[in-house]
Structures are given as C-alpha cells and as structure tokens.
Amino acid sequence: MPETPTAATPWPPTLGELTFRLTGSELRERATALIEGAQRDLNDLVRSSNAPTVASFLAPLDRLLTRVSDVSAHGGLIFSVHTDAETRTTGREISEAADRFLNEYRLNEGAYHALQKIDLSGEDDSTRFAVAKMLRDMRRAGADRDPPTRARLLEMSNSIDRVSNQFSENIAKLDREVVLDDRRALQGLPPDFIAAHSSDSSGKIRLNTKYPDVLPVMAYCDDAEVRRRLLEAFMNRAYPENLPVLDELLAVRGAFARSLGYASYAAYALEDKMMETPANARNFLGRVAGPLQTPAAGDLERYLERKRRDLPGATRLEFWDSELSTLGGGYYDGKIRTEEFGVDTRVLRKYLPYVLVRDGLLRLCGTLFGITFQRNPTAEVWHPTVEAYDVFRGPKPLGRCYLDLIPRDGKFSHAACFAVREGLAGLQFPQSALLCNFLDPTVDPAVVLMEWKDVITFFHEFGHLLHALLSGQPRWSYNSYGHLEWDFIEAPSQLFEEWARDPATLAQFARDPETGDGIPAAALQRLQAAEAMGRASRLLRQVGLATASLELYDRDPAGMETTEAFRAAWDRYNPRPIPREYHLQAAFGHLTGYSAFYYTYLWSVVIARDLLSPFHERGTLTDPATAERYATEILAPGGSRPAAELIRTYLGRDFRFDAFERWTRESLLEPAARSPSSTT
C-alpha cells in the first residue's frame, strides 16, 4: 500500500509506469506490458475460481480492472492534450487497446459465472450493489450469449471505440479560420481582445473557431458580417469530414444494440440510467419544452425589436444575432443586458482576472467543504501551462487535480473534467484534470481577464472535479464516481454553477486588480436579474440538442441523412429553424460519450434546482452545515448507491419539478432594477 500523503510528504506515484513525458514508443511499450500483465492475471484468476469469494476473486478482479481503466484514462488524456500529433495518436491507440481488454473482459464467460457464484450474504449493501452492476454490465455486453454472438459483439464494441475516437479527434484538429482585411471589423470588442489580434505580415487579421475567439466575437462584435462568417465556420467545424464517421458510429451502435435484442441504441443506452427508456426521455423533453416555447418566442421578438433600433425595417433575427451558447452571450442579448439591466459584460471582465477567480474558487471549496489545494510545482505535467494541485480535506488527502485551461493546436476543444487515475481505498488516490479553453494563449494567465460565461463554465467543470475527489476512496471501483448513473452526473456540476452567480460569493473574489474594488452590490443584483433574461431560449436550445441526440440514436440508421434528422429534431421545439448551411452534428462531441442521453444536462438542471432548496431554506449558499450534508449525502457516496436514493436521503423526499419551474418563470418577470445610466 502506498504511503499516505501529508502536506510534508511527496505524493505517491500511481501507475508510475506511465508518465506524461514518455515518447510515443515508450508509452506504447509500457502500456502494452501493463495490459498484457492484466490479461495474465485475469486468466489465472478465472482458472482458479472454482469457489470464488470476495477476497479470492472480487478484490483481485477489481484491482486489475482499475489498472487497465487507468491505462485507458492515461491514453485518453494524452490523446486529448499532447502537443505532438504522433504522440496523440499513440495515446489514442493505447486507450483503445485498454478498452479492447475491458470489452473482452465484459464478455468473459468464466469471469461472469464466477461473479455469480460469490456468496454476498454477509457483505454490505455497497458491495452487493457493485457486484450487481458488474454483472449487469457483463450481460449488457453479451457475456451470457453463445460464443459466435460474443465474438460479433466484441468486434462491434471495439469498432464503436475506434470510431468514437476518430470523431473526437476530428473535432480537436479541424479548426476553421476567418480572415479579415480591416481591424475596423473588430469594433465593439474589448481592447485586450483587439490588442491580441494584430495583423499578420500580409496585413490580415485571423480569427479561429476556438472559444477564446468565438465567444467574444459573438457577444461584442458590431460587424454582423464578421459574426455571420465566424458562426458559420464554428457550426461547420469537422464538416464534412465527420459526417461519414458519424454515419459509421450510428450504424455500428445500432447493430450492436439490435444484436442484444434492443429496438435501438437509445433503448440500450438509457436502460441503466435514471430515465430508463426513450419514451420517458421524450415525455421529459416535452414537459420541459411546453412552458418554454411562448417565453422563448418572446425572447426572439425582444431581440428583434432591439435589432430594429440598429437596422430599421429588419424582419428577422439571424442566428449570429443571438445564438451561440447555453450560457447566453449573443450579440443582442448583450445589448439588452447593458441597456435595460445596466450590465455590460465587457466592463464586468475587469473584475474577473483569472488568478483572482481561480483563487476565489479554491477558497470557496475550503469554506464549503473544508478542502485545501496545495500548488505542487514539482508534479509532473504534460504541458508547462498546466497547474497541478494536491488536495486535502483537513489533514486527510483527497487526491490531485490539474488545470489545463489554455487552447493549443490538437487539444480537446471543449470543456470537461477528465479522469487521470481512479481512486480506490487502500490502493491510490484519485486524480482528475480540467481541460478547458477559455484563457487566451497570447496573454499571460496572470493578467488575463475572464469572460463572465467562462467563469460559469469554470465553476461547472470544477463541480465535476469536486465530485470525483470527494467520492474518490470507494472500496470497489464500480462504486466510484465514474459508475454513477450518467444522467445524474451533471446535477452536482449544474448546482456548483450557482456559487458563481451568488452575489455574496462573487463579492469574495471578483475585484478590479488595479483598485481593489469589488463589483458594486447594486450591479450584482442587476446581474442576477439579467441572468434570467433569455433563459427560456437557452433552455429550449438544450431541448433541441437533447432531442437531436435522442432521435439520431432511436431510429434505424440505414439511409438516415444526419443533417436533415438533426434539423428536424431541433426544429420540433425551437421557434427558429436551424440554418440549412449549418452542420452542427459534425462537431457535436457529446454524440460519442453521451450518445442518446444528452438530455442529461436538462434533467440535471431540474434535479440541481431542487438540490439547492436546503441552501435557500437557510438563506445562504454558504451555510457550512448544509454544505457538509450535501457533500456527505450527495457527493461522497459516488456510485455506491442509486442516484434516486442519494437524492431522497438528502432532500427527505423524491425530487420535484417545482423549483425548476419557478426558476424558468423568473425570465417573465420585470427586472428588479434597471439602471442604464449605471453600467457594470
């Protein structure tokens, strides 16, 4: 067992055979040795499993599966972050090799029957739950089928992993560019953005489809043609390259599900989620969408009215006038926030330097959960800009986390929390990495100013990281955070966003570094009111994406044209049809991991609004007793119990829609304060 770390001792290595600085050939050689060793251990274990017990079979099986899962995570991380294309390819290859091992294990008839034979009568509920999930996953892989069927299923499982990785790789590497001839085209953008986009040797200004360029341009650029061009490029990144890849992914997943007797891949994918069936998911999306459609249409009319002040006689609102992010950020959305609510996010940025936001976020974790983050400058990282922290709760070590927040060529282009190492009691501590792309690579992170929407994203992804750390010492890997129902896994991160919107929390860290002044209290109140504006449109956008992900996977993929299918699903609920020249499905990265259940985000918002109820009852989001109970009853159990039970324990009842519905109605209220003459 590794030495328990303290503030005074070095962090113990985990899976030390794989580091972040290996060459591609070294990485492949060591990963191959680890996987081959695990295969030998599995073979020996199955051969000796005549009378399997928890100690003789389950424990060693769980440990070897963890070793291989860590190889997969390591390879996936290298694939997502490395600067060298060849090494990224190696990372993908070793991740796929580890996943092939895990696919074969789930079809291992001997291991399946040995697990069935273990006497669990004297074990605790969490052990019985872990084994039940292991057996369920093996049945869902086909372990109880005849040998020819298992062979076909294995081939399809490996193909799914290969094609999914190809889809993700194309999104990461196929960046698009818009070239401008005149700096005047950047009018309206913040001065630091303009300064960071100087003309090249040919006098051209280049914008790309990474978030540090796209989000500010869509929010602030006064030139509608620049917004149009960049949004079209953004909506078509990885097009047309990913269309045949997506077709292949839908086909092989559909064939896999039908081979197991499911009507569609959506039916297969939702079976082990809280939602259970595609029909339930459709009913949920319809229930959410119904009350949103009228206020969402009102949002669009409100934006159009504002556009007519610039362009009298305008008859339509274009996507580049208001569309981009579930967090807001559209051009006329910003105009109304400034003019009617007195909130200018360009001015707000001066209170949000990255270092103050980061440090404030880390201090908040101490206030809420007693967690401290110790920067470790000697920890091995995969890029010089990555920050590594050893994490403690009181004197107790929790794990390590990494912050990789600056875009690079070939890097994962969205925002997510990646597993680096899985935590297990008595074996190793969890390690996770936040991969985001909101810091401008041309500006020193020490002085870079963050967009308001990026602060929300930072908090959201940090919610995942906290969940992984606080639940990171289960007895069994199948009780870890990663084995929680996936359509609950976004709820804690959705909830954690609320601290970024909370005036009392913002007052602790949002400050002008030159003067030390915080955001004025009245401005924070206006910011809260402005946040409700456009909420119906943003939520309905999520309904459109969720409907598209469900429909793509809940029908026969043969002959399906994904552009038309995606557009039809989007248009079902959204008052504004998606433009025909957009091919958003080609870069919709959630179609791989989340597949049919992108509804997870909306489902999790409904749950998160109710999980906030105990905090609201205490009148503050920073009540330590409520935060401790939330950490203990929702976060710490990880996947050791069904999500519905965790919610019921914490709330004392099943979750309800009431809080979500009240929240959505806030967008229909008049702002509590409108002060165009006092803009922040």
N, C-alpha and C positions, 0 to 999 in steps of 0.2 A: 504494500500500500504506500502511495507517495506521502511524503512528509506534508502535514497540514501547514499551509502558508500562514504567515502573520505579516504584519507590516515590516517586521525586521528580517524576514527570511525570503529568499528568492522564490519566484513562482515555480512549482514543479513542472517539468515537461510532460506533455500529454501527447501520445502518438509521436514521440520525438523523432521517429524515423523519417517523418515528413515535415520539412520546414518550408518556409516561404521563399527561401533563397536558393533552392535547388535548381540546377539546369533541367531542361526538359527530359534529357536522357536519365539523369539521376532520379527525377521524380517518377518516371515510368518504372525504372528498375526497382525502386523501394516499394512503390505501391503494388507492383506485381508480387513481390515477395510477401507483403502483408496479406494480400488476398489469397495467395496460394497457401500460406500458413493457416489462414482461417478455414480454407477448404479441407485441409488435412485434419484440423481439429474437429470440424463438423462430421467428416466421415468417421473418425474414431468415436465420436460421441454417439452417433446413430448406431454404429456396430455394437456398442456396449450398453445399449438402452433396453435390455430385457426387463428390468424392473426400475424404470425411471422414477426419480424423486425430485423434489425441488432442489436439493443440494447437488445431486449427481447429474441432473440433466438440465433443469431450467436455468440454474445460475451460470454454468459454463456456456450454455447456448446464448443467453442474454449478453454475456460479456463479448463473445466473439462477434455477435451481430453488431454490437456497439463499435467494435474495432473497424468493421467494414463500413458501417454507416459514417464513421469519421473519415475514412478514406474518400467516400463519395462526397462528403461535405468539403473536404480539403480540395479535391479536384474541382468541384463546382465553384469554389471561391477563386481558385487560380484562373479558371475559365472566365470568370466574371471581372477580374481586376488586373490581371497581369499586363504589363506594357508590351511584352513581346508576343507577337501573333503566334509563333510556333509553340511557345510555352503555354499560351492559352489553349491551343489545340491539344497539347498533352494533358492539360487539366481536364478538358472535356473527355478525353479518352480514358483517363483513369477513373473519372466519375462514372462513365458508362460501364467500365469493367466492374467496378464495385456494385453498380446497380444490377448488372447481369448476375453477379453472385447472389444478391438478395432476391432477384427474380427466381433463380434456380432454387434457393432455399425455400421460398414460399410454396414451391411445387414439390418439395422433398417429402415423399410419402412416408418414409421412415420417421422423419422428424415430426410429421403431423400425428402419426399414430402414437409416438412416444409422448407427445404433449397430452394427448387424450387420456393416456394411462396414468398420469401423475395424480396421486391422491392429494386433493386440495382441501379436504375436510377440516384439517387443523390450521389452515392458513388464514391470514386476514383478508378483508374484502379487497384491498388493493392488489394483492397477489392474484386472487381469483379473477379480478377484472382484467389484469394484464394478460393472463393466460387466455381468457375468453376472447380478448381482442386479437391475440396471436393466432388462435385457431380460426377466428372469423376471417382474418386477412388471408390465411392459407386457403380456406375454402373459396374466398373471392378470387384467389389466383388460380384455383383449379386443382389443389392438392388431392382432392377426393375423386378426381376423374381418372379415366383409363390412361395408360401410357401414351398412346398416339395423340389423344386430346391434350395431355400435359405438354407434349413436345410442341404442338402447334401454338398453344397458349404462351409457352416460353418464347418462342420465336416472335410472336406478336408483341409481348411485353418489352423485349429488347428493342424491337423496331420503334415502339412508342417512345422509349427513352432517347433513341438516336434522333428521331425526327423532332422531338420537343427541343432537344439541344440545338439542332440546326435552326429552328425557328427563332430561338432566343439569340443565337449567335448573329443571325442576320440583322435583328433589331439593333444589337450593340454596334455592329460595324458599318451599317449602311446609313451613315449620317448624310443629310442633304444640306445644301448651301444656297443662300440667296445673295446675289452680288448687287450692290448699289453703286451708282455713279456719283452721288452727291451727298455730302454729310447733312445737308438740309433735310434729307429724308428721315433723319433721326429726331426731328423736332418733337418735343414733348417728353423725351426720355430723360432720366436723371443724368446730371452732369458726369457722375463717375462711370456710368454706362457708356456715354458718348466718348469720354476720355479713353476708355479701354478698347474702343473700336476705331482706331486710327486707320487712315488709308494705307493700303499696301503700296509696293513700289510702282504699281500701274495706276495708282490713284483710286483704286476700288475699295469699297468697304464690304466686308464679308460677314454675313450672319449665318449661323448654323442652326440645326434643329435640336440642339441640346437645351435643357431647361434654362440655364443662365441667360441665353439669348431669347428664347421663345417667350417666356413668361413676361419679362419686362416689355418686350415689343408689343405683345397683345394687350397689355394693360395700359401702356402710356403713349405709344407712337401715334402722332396725329395724322400721319400719312396712311390713309386707308389702303392704298395700293401695296405699301410695304407689308401691312398686316395681312392682306389677302395672299400675297405671294408666300410669306413665311408660314402662314397657317396651312396653305395647300401643301407646301413641302413637308410640314410636320405630319399632316394627316396621310401622307403618302410615303413616309419613310418605310423602307423594307418592301415597297411596292415597285415593280411586280414580282420581285424575287421570292417573296414569301407566300404568294398565292398557291403555287403548286405544292409547297411544303405544307401549308395548312390543309390543302385537299388530301394529301397523304396522311396527315395526322388524324383528320376526321375519319378517313376510311379505315385505318388500322385500328383505331379505338372502337369504331362501330363494329368491326368484325370481331374484335376481342370480346366485347360485351355480348354480342349475339351468340358466340361460341359457348358462353356461360349461361345462356338462357334468358338474358335480359332483352327487353324490347328495344333499348337504345343505350348508348353510352351514358346519357344523362341519368337513366334509371339506375345504372350501375354506380355512377359517381355519387348520387345522392342517398343511396341506401344506408350508408353508415354515417350520415350527417344528421343534425337535429331536424332538418326539413323532411328527410326520408324519401320523398317522391317528387318527380317533376310536376305532378298535378298540384301538390302542396305549394311548390315554388311559384307556379303560375298564379294560384289564388293569392299568395302573399304579395306578389308584384302588382296584381290588380287592386288589392286592398290599399296598398301604398299609393299607387298612381291615381286612383279615383279622386281623392280630395285635393291632389296637387295640380290637376290639369287646369282648372279655372285660374288659380293664382299664378301658375306658370305662364299662361297666355297673357295674364295681366302684366307680368314682368316684361314680356316681349313688347307689349304695347307701350309700356313705360319707357323702355329703351328706345323704341322707335320715335316716340314723342321728343325725347332728348336729341335724337339724331336730326330731327327736322329743324331744330334750332341751328344746326350747322349746315344742313342741306334742306332748305325749304322745298316741300313737294316730294320728299323721299317717301316711297310707297312700301318699302320692305326693309327688313333688318337682315343683314348678312351675317353669316357665321363669324366672320372676322370682326364684326362689331361687338359681339358679346360672348362668343363661345371660346372656351378652352378648357377650363379646369373645374372640377367639382368644388374647389375652394373659392371660386369666383375669379376675378382678375380680368374679365372682359373690359373692352375699352369704355363703353357707355355705362357699364356697371360702375367703373371707377369714377366717371364724370358725375354720376348721381350721388355717389358716396361723398364726393368732395363738395358738390354744390348744395345738396339738400341736407346732408348729415354733418358737414364740416370735417370730413375725414379724407385726407389726401395721403395715400399710402406712400407716395414719394417722400413726403415730409416725415412720415412715420418711420421710414428707414433709418433716419439719423439716430433714433433711439434704440436701434436693433443691430449694433455691431456684433459680429459672430461671437467674439470672445465673451462678451457680456451675456449673450443669450445662452451659450454653452455653459458657462459657469453658473448662471442662474438656474438652468435646468438641473445641473448636478446638485446644487444646494437644495433645490426643491425636493429631490429624491431623499435627501437627508431629513428635511422637515417632515415629509410624509411617512417615510418608511425606515428612517434611521440608517440609510445607505450612504457610504462614503466611497469616493472614486479617487484613487491614488494614481496620478500620471506616472507611467513607467517608461522612461526614456530609453531604457536598455532592452526592452522587449523587442523581439524580432517582429518586423512588419514587412509588408510586401511592397510598400512604396514610401518614400521619405515624407510625404504629406500625411500619412496615416498616424493617428493618435491612438496609443494603447493605454488602457487603464486597468489596474487591479481593483476589484470591487469587494467591499466588506459591508456587513451589517453588524454594527457594533464591532466586537473583536472577531466575529465569525467571517471567514472568507466565503464569498459567493461565487466568484468566477472572474473572468477577464472579458473586457469589451474593447472593440476597435471602432474608431470613427474615420470613415473614408468618404469625404464629402465633396471632393473636387472632381469634376469630369475630366476624363482622359480618353484618348483615342482607344477604342476597343473595349472600354469599361462598360459594365452594366449601366444602362442609360436611364433607369427609372429611380425609384427609392424603395428600399426593402431592408429587412433585418435578415441576415444570413447566419445560419449555424456554422460555427467553426469547429467546435468539439461538443459532443453531448455530455452532460453531467450525469454522474451516477454515484450514489453513496458508496464511500469506501474505495472508489476507483479513480475518479477525476472530477474536476470542476468544469462547469460549462463555460464555453467561450462563444461569443457572438460578435458579429460585425454589422454596423450600419453602413450600407452603401447608398449614398445619396449624391446628388449632382447640383446642389444649389450654391456652391461657392464659386465665384468667378476665378478661373485658373490664372488670369492675368493680374490679379490683385492679391496682395499679401493677406492671408487669412486673419492676421492680427488686426487689420483695419477694415476688412470687407464689411459692407452693410447688407443685412439680410432683407429680403422681401418678406412682407407680413405672411403671405401664404407659405413661404418656405419655413418660417418659424412653426406654423401649424404642422407642416409635414415632419419637421424635426421631432416635435413632441409625439406625433402619431407613431413614427418608427421607434422612438425611444420607449413607447409603451410596450411594443413587442419585446424589446431588449430586456426591460424590467421583468416581464412575464417569464422570459427564458431564464433569467438569473435567479429569480425568487423561487422558481419551481425546479431548480437545477440539480437537486440531490435526491431523486427518487431511488427506491430500491431496484426497480426494474425499468429498463429503457422504454417499454410500452406504456409506462405511466408518466412519461416525460411530456413536456410542453408540446413537442412535435407530434404526439399521438392524441392530442385533444381533438374533438370534432372540429373540422376546419371551418364550419360556418359559425362557430363561436369565437374562433381565434382572433378575429378582428375587433371583438367587442371591447377588450381592455385597452387596445390602442386607440379606438374611437373615443373611449372615455378619457384617456390621458390628454387628448387634444384640448379638453375643456380647461385645463390649467393654463394653456397658452392664451386662452380667451378671457381668463379671470382677471378683473382689474386689480385685485389685491395681490395676485401672483405677479402680474406684469410690473406692478409698482416696485417689486423687489429687485428687478434686474434691467428693465427697459429704460436706459438712460443715455442722454447725449454725452459721449465721452469727452467732449471739449468743455462743457459747462457743468456736467454732473447732474443736470436737471432731468427729472423723470417725465414721462408723458403726463400732462395735466389730467387731474381726476375727471374733469368735465369731458375731456377728449376721450378718455377711456369709456365713459358712459355712451358717448356718441358712437364710438367704435362698436360697442356691443349692439346698439340699435342698428347700425349699418350692416352688421353681420347677418341679421335676419333678412335684409333686403336681397331678393333674388334666390332665397333658399329653396323655394318651390322648384325653380328652374334647375338648380344644381341637383336636387334630389331626383327630379324627373330624368335628367341626363343619366344618372346612375340606373334608374329603372330601364332606360333604353339599352344601356350596355349589358345589364344583367339579363334582360330579355334576349338580346342577341346571343350571349354566351349559352343560354339555355337552349334556344331554338337551333343553333348550329349543331348541338350535340344530341338533340332529341328528335332527330329525323333521319331518314335514310340518306347517307352522304352521296350515294350514287347519283350522278347527274346534277348535284346541287351546285349552283353558282353562288359562291360565298358573298360576293359583293351585293347581289340582289337580296339574298337571305338576310344579311346583316342590316341592309337598309330597311327592309320590310319590318324586321323586329324593332328597330329603332323608331320607325315612323308610327308604330302601333300606338304609342303613348305620347310621343313628343309633338307639340303643336307645329314645330318647324322641321320639315323633312331634311334629312342629311343630304348635302350636295352630291350629285352623281359623280363628280370628279374626285371625291374622297374615297380612300380605300383603308379605312381605319383598322379593319380586321387584320391587315398585313403586319401591323405593329402593335396589336393588342396582346401584350405579353402574357396577360392573365389567361389566355386561351390554352396555355400549356399546363401550368400548375393548378390553377383553379378550374380549368375546363368549363363544365356546365354550371358551376356554382359561384359565379361572380356576384350573384345576389347576396353573397356573404356580407358585403360591405353594408348594404341596406339593412339586412337582418341584424347585423351587429350594431348599427346605429339605433335601431329600435330597442335592443337589449341595453345598450350603453346608456340611453336616456333614462331608463328605469334604474340602472345600477347607480346613477347619480342621486337618486331620490334620498337615500340616507344622509348624504352630504348636504343636500338642500334643506332637509329637515333640521339639521344642526346649524344652518345659516351660513356655512362657510365650506369651501372646498378644501381647506387645510386643517380640518379638525383631526387631530392625531389619533383619537380613539377610533373614529370611523375609518381612517386610512389604514390603521393597523388591522381592523377587522376585514376590510376589503382585501388587504394583502394576504391575510391568513386564510380567508374562506373562498376567494376567487383565484388569486394568482398562485399561491404556494402549492396547491394540490396538483397543478399541471393537468395531466391526463389521467390521474389516478381514480377519478370518478366521472360519471357522465356530466356534461355541462349543465343540463337541466337541474341536477341535484345541487351543483355548486351555487347556482342562482337561487334556488329555493332556500338553501341554508342561509345565504347572505341576506336575502330580502324577507325571509319568513313566509314566502308565498311564491307562486309562479310569476314570471314576469308578465307585464301587461303593456298594451299599446298606448295607454293614457298619456304618459309623459312625452312620448314621441309626437302624438297628435297635437298636444298643447304647444310643443316646440315648433311644429310646422306652421301652426296658426299665427305665430309671432310675426311672420312676414306680412300678414294682413293688417297689422297694427300700425298706426302712425308713430314715427319716431318720437321718443320722449323729449328729445331736444334737437332742434335744428338750428345750426348757427353758422351760416355760410360766411359770416364775417370773421369767424374764429376757427381757422382751419389747422388741423394737425394731421 
